[in-house]
Amino acid sequence: FLWTPTHFWSYALVHRDDYQRACIPMLPVTASQRVAVGLVIVHSVMVVALSLALYSIGSFGGIYLTGAALSGILLLGAGWTLARRPSRESAFFNFKASGIYLGLLFTFILADVVI
């Protein structure tokens, strides 16, 4: 659940004008770019923190922790880029990074359980 806003709001930042013309009230249309970017970052931090917490409560082992940390660095790095230089390009980079993050996280979950 926490991953979804990061992914879709980043996409909505890229296509803000299209959403506005279609009268679809996505966050980048209803709030300023600064607020939208800030909320993308907040959700990114929360999803990474939650993914690391799954190790802390004993749900997964070391393989998962390593993967969650490395993929979390990717997601937070993309968010940092978006926060430092908000643009369509950095929002699209964050959108792609969030998809890669989730794919990597699931891969490490599988590896941790299988190995």
C-alpha positions in Angstrom: 0.0 0.0 0.0 2.7 2.5 0.9 4.5 1.9 -2.4 1.6 2.9 -4.5 1.6 6.7 -3.9 5.3 7.0 -4.6 4.9 5.2 -8.0 1.7 6.8 -9.2 2.3 10.3 -7.9 5.7 10.3 -9.7 3.9 9.3 -12.9 1.3 12.0 -12.3 4.1 14.6 -11.9 5.3 13.7 -15.3 1.8 13.9 -16.9 0.5 16.7 -14.7 -0.8 18.8 -17.7 -2.7 15.8 -19.1 -4.4 15.1 -15.8 -5.3 18.8 -15.5 -6.8 19.0 -19.0 -8.8 15.8 -18.3 -10.0 17.2 -14.9 -8.6 14.2 -13.1 -7.7 15.4 -9.5 -4.3 13.6 -9.1 -2.1 15.1 -6.4 0.1 17.2 -8.7 -3.0 18.8 -10.0 -4.6 19.5 -6.6 -1.4 20.6 -4.8 1.7 22.5 -5.7 4.7 20.7 -7.2 6.6 21.2 -3.9 3.8 19.6 -1.9 3.5 16.7 -4.3 7.2 16.0 -4.4 7.3 16.2 -0.6 4.6 13.6 -0.2 6.3 11.3 -2.8 9.4 11.5 -0.6 7.5 10.9 2.6 5.9 7.8 1.2 9.3 6.6 -0.2 10.8 6.9 3.3 7.9 5.1 4.9 7.9 2.2 2.4 11.7 1.7 2.9 11.3 1.9 6.7 8.5 -0.7 6.6 10.5 -3.0 4.3 13.4 -2.9 6.8 11.0 -3.4 9.7 10.0 -6.7 8.3 13.5 -8.0 9.0 13.4 -6.5 12.6 10.2 -8.4 13.5 11.7 -11.7 12.2 9.7 -12.1 9.0 12.8 -12.5 6.8 16.5 -13.1 7.1 19.8 -11.6 6.0 19.3 -12.1 2.3 16.1 -10.1 2.5 17.7 -7.4 4.7 20.6 -6.9 2.3 18.2 -6.7 -0.7 15.8 -4.4 1.1 18.6 -2.0 2.1 20.1 -1.9 -1.4 16.8 -1.5 -3.2 15.8 1.1 -0.6 19.0 3.1 -1.4 17.9 3.1 -5.0 14.4 4.4 -4.2 15.6 7.0 -1.7 18.4 8.1 -4.1 15.8 8.6 -6.9 13.6 10.5 -4.4 16.6 12.7 -3.4 17.2 13.5 -7.1 13.5 14.5 -7.4 13.6 16.6 -4.3 16.8 18.4 -5.3 15.9 19.0 -9.0 12.1 18.6 -9.4 11.4 18.1 -13.1 9.5 15.8 -15.4 12.8 13.9 -16.0 13.5 13.4 -12.3 9.9 12.5 -11.7 10.0 9.9 -14.5 13.3 8.5 -13.0 11.6 8.2 -9.6 8.6 6.4 -11.3 10.9 3.9 -12.9 13.0 3.5 -9.8 9.9 2.7 -7.7 9.0 -0.1 -10.1 12.5 -1.5 -10.0 12.5 -1.2 -6.2 9.4 -3.3 -5.9 10.6 -5.9 -8.3 13.9 -6.2 -6.4 12.2 -6.4 -3.1 10.0 -9.2 -4.2 13.0 -11.0 -5.7 14.8 -10.8 -2.4 11.8 -12.0 -0.5 11.7 -15.1 -2.8 15.4 -15.6 -2.5 15.3 -15.3 1.3 12.5 -17.9 1.6 13.9 -20.3 -1.0 17.6 -20.3 0.1 
